[in-house]
Amino acid sequence: MPKTLNRCEALAKIDRDIAEGERHVAEQIALIRWMSAECLDTSLAQRLLFNLEQILQHWHAHRQLILEANPQDQTQDL
């Protein structure tokens, strides 16, 4: 049986995921800046940053869908 989360639990989880994703993006930007200052190739690091930013955008969209979901349905399968 799939685990179900109520709306508040789902929002709390996606908010934690978003915060962690934002931290990863910030760390990757700092790493790219350091690599650039050291004249290192940043192409892979920049691709990873792009992917992290895409995931973060999807999480923000997911959060919006949760907010727009029917507030009467408090136990949707996620």
Secondary structure, DSSP 8 states (H G I E B T S, - for coil): ---B--HHHHHHHHHHHHHHHHHHHHHHHHHHHHHHHTT---HHHHHHHHHHHHHHHHHHHHHHHHHHS-TT----B-
